[in-house]
């Protein structure tokens, strides 16, 4: 049994009181630091975009359902989970921040969570919050000089919801493009923190039905290891069709997405074009078609009735299972935009033949340019996303700025 003398008991009380006072001072100082960081993040939309949480759910292609992410590790679980939850609260329930969508200022979230003693998640959560916000501000400072992305003109889009689902009997094979909303173009514009494959992508939605969604990326040429565009002649086999070794030989090959319709490259190759009256061509919308009789397309270009710049050669496509795209949009990974005229949107798909040098030359300047201009055309506040075009993805072990949703 511990017996304390009056002197010993007094010393114990003094030491205990000092410890409490020191902890309170440490908390107040840490809270002020975190709140200062939060206010700095709120001041700049580009910095605000950096504050993102790792995804809570992942899409299981086997069950066509969203499932919970693996449990956090044993270290600092409560603090980590608290900060990630607060980041989603600030982002309006999404993993990623979208300007103009329901959200809460970061400083308001910090005040609500950490002003009381003891703070939500304990002092460790405050320390982790400081680490995350310091990381965000550091990245923002290092990339604060926004570079000019050129002056490519794009049609004026409007932010919108996805079009209603249509019904398709079978989920086997690549479905033909939908004509349910003829003439209307629907685009998916990637959030700056969308997974690396889709970063800066602009996707033209071809079909959305109860079996899922398909589309093609329209602003990403296939590059060589040296960083130059790869022409059709260097990618498409010589025995595929004469069209690809003559009239379209110098066009760029575009990366349509990570999904191939079949193991063979031949069946993963698509031709999107603006050439009218081609047998078996499927209308994507007003003035834009997919595939058709290649002999007829070749003949029209040779006769001067069409141009190689009317065609885009696409390798692969982007595909989402039932409910997958909707879940990614809920995470904040995509901005959905529409335009009433597919004919105008088809200008984004223009690919011009190469000059005499033999290297591909494109009417659309580059992927980043097109992505930025599409966001710019949406106007405020969504245009603010393109301010983050030159920020590098940042990953941090605790789940902080730059964590991205899983690939589609």
C-alpha positions as CSV (number, residue, x, y, z in Angstrom):
1,X,0.0,0.0,0.0
2,X,1.3,3.4,-1.0
3,X,1.5,6.0,1.8
4,X,2.2,9.6,0.8
5,X,3.3,12.2,3.4
6,X,1.6,15.6,3.1
7,X,4.8,16.9,1.4
8,X,4.8,14.0,-1.1
9,X,1.1,14.4,-1.8
10,X,1.5,18.1,-2.4
11,X,4.4,17.4,-4.8
12,X,2.3,14.8,-6.7
13,X,-0.6,17.2,-7.1
14,X,1.7,20.0,-8.3
15,X,3.3,17.6,-10.8
16,X,-0.1,16.3,-12.0
17,X,-1.4,19.9,-12.4
18,X,1.7,20.9,-14.3
19,X,1.3,17.9,-16.7
20,X,-2.4,18.8,-17.4
21,X,-1.5,22.5,-18.0
22,X,1.4,21.5,-20.3
23,X,-0.9,19.2,-22.3
24,X,-3.6,21.9,-22.6
25,X,-0.9,24.4,-23.8
26,X,0.3,21.8,-26.3
27,X,-3.2,21.2,-27.5
28,X,-4.0,24.9,-27.9
29,X,-0.8,25.6,-29.8
30,X,-1.4,22.6,-32.1
31,X,-5.0,23.6,-32.6
32,X,-4.0,27.1,-33.7
33,X,-1.4,25.7,-36.1
34,X,-4.0,23.4,-37.7
35,X,-6.6,26.1,-37.9
36,X,-4.1,28.5,-39.5
37,X,-3.3,25.8,-42.1
38,X,-7.0,25.2,-42.7
39,X,-7.7,28.8,-43.4
40,X,-4.8,29.0,-45.8
41,X,-6.2,25.9,-47.7
42,X,-9.7,27.6,-47.9
43,X,-8.2,30.7,-49.5
44,X,-7.2,29.0,-52.7
45,X,-9.3,26.6,-54.8
46,X,-6.2,25.0,-56.3
47,X,-4.9,24.2,-52.8
48,X,-8.4,23.1,-51.7
49,X,-8.5,20.5,-54.5
50,X,-5.4,18.9,-53.0
51,X,-7.2,17.9,-49.8
52,X,-8.6,14.4,-50.7
53,X,-9.3,11.3,-48.8
54,X,-8.5,7.7,-49.8
55,X,-11.5,5.8,-51.1
56,X,-13.7,4.1,-48.6
57,X,-15.0,1.6,-51.2
58,X,-13.7,-0.2,-54.2
59,X,-15.7,-1.7,-57.1
60,X,-15.7,-5.5,-57.2
61,X,-16.0,-6.6,-60.9
62,X,-16.9,-10.1,-59.8
63,X,-20.0,-9.1,-58.0
64,X,-20.6,-5.8,-59.8
65,X,-20.9,-4.1,-56.4
66,X,-19.0,-1.6,-54.4
67,X,-17.3,-3.1,-51.4
68,X,-15.6,-1.7,-48.3
69,X,-11.9,-1.0,-48.5
70,X,-9.5,-3.1,-46.4
71,X,-9.2,-2.2,-42.7
72,X,-6.6,0.2,-41.7
73,X,-3.4,-1.1,-40.0
74,X,-2.9,-1.2,-36.3
75,X,-0.9,2.0,-36.0
76,X,-2.7,5.2,-35.1
77,X,-6.0,3.8,-36.5
78,X,-8.3,6.2,-34.6
79,X,-6.4,9.3,-35.6
80,X,-6.1,8.3,-39.2
81,X,-9.7,7.4,-39.5
82,X,-10.7,10.6,-37.8
83,X,-8.8,12.8,-40.2
84,X,-10.0,10.9,-43.3
85,X,-13.6,11.2,-42.1
86,X,-13.2,15.0,-41.6
87,X,-11.7,15.4,-45.0
88,X,-14.8,13.8,-46.5
89,X,-17.0,16.0,-44.3
90,X,-15.2,19.0,-45.8
91,X,-15.7,17.6,-49.3
92,X,-19.4,17.2,-48.8
93,X,-19.2,13.4,-48.3
94,X,-16.9,12.8,-51.3
95,X,-13.4,11.6,-51.3
96,X,-12.4,14.4,-53.7
97,X,-13.3,18.1,-53.6
98,X,-15.4,19.6,-56.5
99,X,-15.9,23.4,-56.7
100,X,-19.6,24.4,-56.5
101,X,-20.7,21.1,-55.0
102,X,-22.0,21.0,-51.4
103,X,-19.0,21.2,-49.1
104,X,-17.9,22.8,-45.8
105,X,-14.9,25.0,-45.3
106,X,-11.9,23.2,-43.9
107,X,-11.5,25.7,-41.1
108,X,-15.1,25.2,-40.0
109,X,-14.5,21.4,-39.9
110,X,-11.4,21.9,-37.8
111,X,-13.2,24.2,-35.4
112,X,-16.1,21.8,-35.0
113,X,-13.9,18.8,-34.4
114,X,-10.9,20.0,-32.5
115,X,-12.0,23.1,-30.5
116,X,-13.2,21.1,-27.6
117,X,-11.0,19.3,-25.0
118,X,-10.2,16.5,-25.5
119,X,-10.4,16.9,-29.3
120,X,-12.1,14.4,-31.6
121,X,-9.8,11.5,-32.1
122,X,-7.4,12.7,-29.4
123,X,-4.3,14.8,-29.7
124,X,-2.8,12.3,-32.2
125,X,-5.6,13.3,-34.7
126,X,-4.6,17.0,-34.3
127,X,-1.0,16.1,-35.0
128,X,-2.0,14.0,-38.1
129,X,-4.2,16.8,-39.3
130,X,-1.2,19.2,-39.1
131,X,0.9,16.7,-41.1
132,X,-1.7,16.3,-43.8
133,X,-2.4,20.1,-44.1
134,X,1.3,20.9,-44.1
135,X,1.8,18.4,-46.9
136,X,-1.1,20.1,-48.9
137,X,0.3,23.6,-48.4
138,X,3.9,22.5,-49.3
139,X,2.7,20.9,-52.6
140,X,0.7,24.0,-53.4
141,X,3.6,26.3,-52.8
142,X,5.9,24.2,-54.9
143,X,3.5,24.4,-57.8
144,X,2.0,27.8,-57.3
145,X,3.1,29.2,-60.7
146,X,0.3,28.3,-63.2
147,X,1.6,27.6,-66.6
148,X,-0.2,28.7,-69.8
149,X,-1.8,25.7,-71.5
150,X,-2.4,27.4,-74.8
151,X,-5.5,28.7,-76.5
152,X,-7.3,25.8,-78.1
153,X,-10.9,26.6,-78.5
154,X,-13.5,24.0,-77.4
155,X,-17.3,24.0,-77.5
156,X,-19.2,25.4,-74.5
157,X,-20.3,22.6,-72.2
158,X,-22.7,22.6,-69.2
159,X,-22.2,20.6,-66.0
160,X,-25.0,18.0,-65.8
161,X,-26.1,14.7,-64.4
162,X,-25.8,11.4,-66.2
163,X,-28.4,10.6,-68.8
164,X,-31.1,8.0,-67.7
165,X,-30.2,4.4,-68.1
166,X,-31.4,2.4,-71.1
167,X,-32.0,-1.3,-71.2
168,X,-29.9,-3.9,-73.1
169,X,-30.7,-7.6,-73.1
170,X,-27.2,-9.0,-73.1
171,X,-24.0,-7.8,-71.4
172,X,-21.8,-9.9,-73.7
173,X,-19.5,-8.0,-76.1
174,X,-19.0,-4.3,-76.8
175,X,-22.5,-2.8,-77.4
176,X,-23.2,-0.4,-80.2
177,X,-23.3,3.3,-79.3
178,X,-26.7,4.5,-78.0
179,X,-28.8,6.7,-80.1
180,X,-31.4,7.4,-77.4
181,X,-30.2,11.0,-77.1
182,X,-29.3,11.7,-80.7
183,X,-27.2,14.8,-81.2
184,X,-26.4,15.3,-77.5
185,X,-22.9,14.7,-76.4
186,X,-22.1,13.6,-72.9
187,X,-18.5,13.9,-71.6
188,X,-16.8,12.7,-68.5
189,X,-14.0,15.2,-67.5
190,X,-11.5,13.7,-65.0
191,X,-10.9,15.3,-61.6
192,X,-7.2,16.3,-61.2
193,X,-6.8,13.4,-58.7
194,X,-8.5,10.7,-60.7
195,X,-6.3,7.6,-61.0
196,X,-3.1,8.1,-63.0
197,X,-4.4,6.3,-66.2
198,X,-7.3,8.7,-66.5
199,X,-5.6,11.9,-65.3
200,X,-6.5,14.8,-67.6
201,X,-8.8,12.6,-69.6
202,X,-11.9,13.7,-71.5
203,X,-14.2,10.8,-72.2
204,X,-17.0,10.7,-74.7
205,X,-19.8,8.5,-73.4
206,X,-21.0,6.1,-76.1
207,X,-23.6,4.1,-74.1
208,X,-25.0,3.9,-70.6
209,X,-27.4,1.1,-69.8
210,X,-28.3,-1.4,-67.1
211,X,-25.1,-3.4,-67.8
212,X,-22.8,-0.5,-67.3
213,X,-21.2,2.4,-69.3
214,X,-18.7,2.6,-72.1
215,X,-16.9,5.5,-73.6
216,X,-13.6,6.5,-75.3
217,X,-10.9,8.9,-74.3
218,X,-10.7,11.6,-77.0
219,X,-7.7,13.6,-76.0
220,X,-4.8,11.2,-75.3
221,X,-2.6,10.1,-78.2
222,X,-0.4,7.1,-77.8
223,X,3.2,8.1,-77.2
224,X,6.5,6.5,-77.9
225,X,9.2,6.0,-75.2
226,X,10.8,9.2,-76.6
227,X,7.6,11.1,-75.9
228,X,6.5,11.7,-79.5
229,X,3.1,10.7,-80.9
230,X,2.9,7.3,-82.5
231,X,1.5,7.3,-86.1
232,X,-1.0,4.7,-87.2
233,X,1.5,3.0,-89.5
234,X,3.7,2.2,-86.6
235,X,1.0,0.6,-84.5
236,X,-1.6,-1.0,-86.8
237,X,-0.5,-4.3,-88.5
238,X,0.2,-3.9,-92.2
239,X,-2.3,-6.6,-93.1
240,X,-5.1,-5.0,-91.2
241,X,-6.6,-2.8,-94.0
242,X,-5.0,-0.6,-96.6
243,X,-6.8,2.4,-95.2
244,X,-4.5,2.4,-92.1
245,X,-1.3,2.1,-94.2
246,X,-2.2,4.9,-96.7
247,X,-4.8,7.6,-96.0
248,X,-4.6,7.3,-92.2
249,X,-1.0,6.2,-91.9
250,X,0.2,9.5,-90.4
251,X,-2.7,10.1,-88.0
252,X,-2.1,9.7,-84.3
253,X,-3.3,6.6,-82.6
254,X,-5.5,7.6,-79.6
255,X,-5.7,5.7,-76.3
256,X,-9.5,5.1,-76.0
257,X,-9.2,3.4,-72.6
258,X,-7.7,0.4,-70.7
259,X,-10.3,-2.1,-71.9
260,X,-10.0,-4.2,-75.1
261,X,-13.1,-5.8,-76.6
262,X,-11.1,-8.9,-77.3
263,X,-7.6,-10.2,-76.8
264,X,-6.6,-9.4,-80.4
265,X,-5.6,-5.9,-81.2
266,X,-7.7,-6.0,-84.4
267,X,-10.9,-6.2,-82.4
268,X,-9.7,-3.5,-79.9
269,X,-9.2,-1.0,-82.7
270,X,-12.0,1.5,-83.5
271,X,-12.4,4.2,-86.1
272,X,-14.4,7.3,-85.0
273,X,-15.1,9.7,-88.0
274,X,-17.2,12.5,-89.4
275,X,-17.8,10.9,-92.8
276,X,-21.4,10.7,-94.0
277,X,-23.1,7.9,-95.9
278,X,-20.8,5.0,-95.0
279,X,-22.4,1.6,-95.0
280,X,-22.7,-0.1,-91.6
281,X,-21.4,3.0,-89.8
282,X,-23.0,3.5,-86.4
283,X,-24.1,7.0,-85.6
284,X,-22.8,8.2,-82.2
285,X,-24.6,11.5,-82.6
286,X,-25.2,14.3,-85.0
287,X,-22.2,14.2,-87.4
288,X,-20.1,11.6,-85.6
289,X,-19.9,7.9,-86.5
290,X,-18.1,4.8,-85.5
291,X,-16.5,2.3,-87.9
292,X,-18.4,1.1,-91.1
293,X,-17.1,-0.2,-94.4
294,X,-13.4,0.7,-94.4
295,X,-13.2,0.3,-98.2
296,X,-15.8,3.1,-98.5
297,X,-14.0,5.4,-96.1
298,X,-10.7,4.8,-97.9
299,X,-12.4,5.5,-101.3
300,X,-14.0,8.7,-100.1
301,X,-10.7,10.1,-98.7
302,X,-8.8,9.2,-102.0
303,X,-11.6,10.9,-104.0
304,X,-11.3,14.0,-101.9
305,X,-14.8,13.7,-100.5
306,X,-13.4,13.4,-97.0
307,X,-10.1,14.0,-95.2
308,X,-7.9,12.1,-92.9
309,X,-8.5,14.8,-90.4
310,X,-12.1,13.6,-90.3
311,X,-11.0,10.3,-88.7
312,X,-9.7,9.3,-85.3
313,X,-8.1,5.9,-84.8
314,X,-8.8,4.6,-81.3
315,X,-7.2,1.7,-79.4
316,X,-9.3,0.3,-76.6
317,X,-12.1,1.9,-74.7
318,X,-13.2,2.8,-71.1
319,X,-15.7,0.5,-69.5
320,X,-17.6,0.6,-66.1
321,X,-19.7,-2.2,-64.6
322,X,-23.2,-1.8,-63.3
323,X,-23.2,1.1,-60.8
324,X,-19.5,1.6,-61.0
325,X,-19.4,5.0,-62.8
326,X,-22.2,6.3,-60.5
327,X,-20.0,5.3,-57.5
328,X,-17.0,7.1,-59.0
329,X,-19.0,10.2,-59.6
330,X,-20.2,10.1,-56.0
331,X,-16.5,10.0,-54.9
332,X,-15.9,13.1,-57.0
333,X,-13.7,11.4,-59.6
334,X,-15.6,12.8,-62.7
335,X,-17.4,15.9,-63.8
336,X,-20.3,15.2,-66.1
337,X,-20.9,17.7,-68.9
338,X,-23.2,17.8,-71.9
339,X,-23.4,19.7,-75.1
340,X,-26.5,19.8,-77.4
341,X,-24.5,19.4,-80.6
342,X,-22.4,16.3,-81.2
343,X,-21.2,18.0,-84.4
344,X,-19.5,20.7,-82.4
345,X,-18.0,18.3,-79.9
346,X,-16.6,16.2,-82.8
347,X,-14.0,19.0,-83.3
348,X,-12.3,17.6,-80.2
349,X,-11.8,14.4,-82.1
350,X,-10.0,15.9,-85.1
351,X,-6.7,14.3,-86.1
352,X,-4.8,15.8,-89.0
353,X,-2.3,14.0,-91.1
354,X,1.4,14.7,-90.6
355,X,3.4,17.2,-92.5
356,X,6.3,16.2,-94.7
357,X,8.5,15.4,-91.7
358,X,6.4,12.2,-91.1
359,X,5.6,13.0,-87.5
360,X,1.9,13.2,-86.5
361,X,0.5,16.7,-86.1
362,X,-2.8,17.2,-84.3
363,X,-5.5,19.9,-84.6
364,X,-6.1,19.5,-80.8
365,X,-2.9,20.7,-79.2
366,X,-2.4,18.1,-76.4
367,X,-4.3,16.2,-73.8
368,X,-3.7,18.7,-71.0
369,X,-4.8,21.6,-73.2
370,X,-8.1,19.9,-74.1
371,X,-8.8,18.9,-70.5
372,X,-8.2,22.4,-69.3
373,X,-10.3,24.1,-71.9
374,X,-13.2,21.7,-71.4
375,X,-13.2,22.7,-67.7
376,X,-12.8,26.3,-68.6
377,X,-15.8,26.2,-70.8
378,X,-18.0,25.1,-67.8
379,X,-17.4,28.5,-66.2
380,X,-17.3,29.2,-62.5
381,X,-17.0,27.5,-60.2
382,X,-16.1,24.2,-61.9
383,X,-13.5,25.9,-64.1
384,X,-11.4,26.1,-60.9
385,X,-10.4,22.4,-61.3
386,X,-8.2,23.2,-64.2
387,X,-6.0,25.4,-62.0
388,X,-4.6,22.2,-60.5
389,X,-3.4,20.9,-63.9
390,X,0.3,21.2,-63.0
391,X,0.1,19.8,-59.5
392,X,1.8,16.5,-59.0
393,X,0.1,13.6,-57.3
394,X,1.1,13.2,-53.7
395,X,0.7,10.1,-51.7
396,X,1.2,9.9,-48.0
397,X,1.0,6.8,-45.8
398,X,-1.8,8.2,-43.6
399,X,-4.1,8.9,-46.5
400,X,-3.9,12.5,-47.4
401,X,-3.6,14.8,-50.4
402,X,-3.4,13.1,-53.7
403,X,-4.8,9.7,-52.8
404,X,-6.9,8.6,-55.7
405,X,-9.8,6.3,-56.4
406,X,-9.1,2.9,-58.0
407,X,-8.9,2.6,-61.8
408,X,-12.1,2.2,-63.6
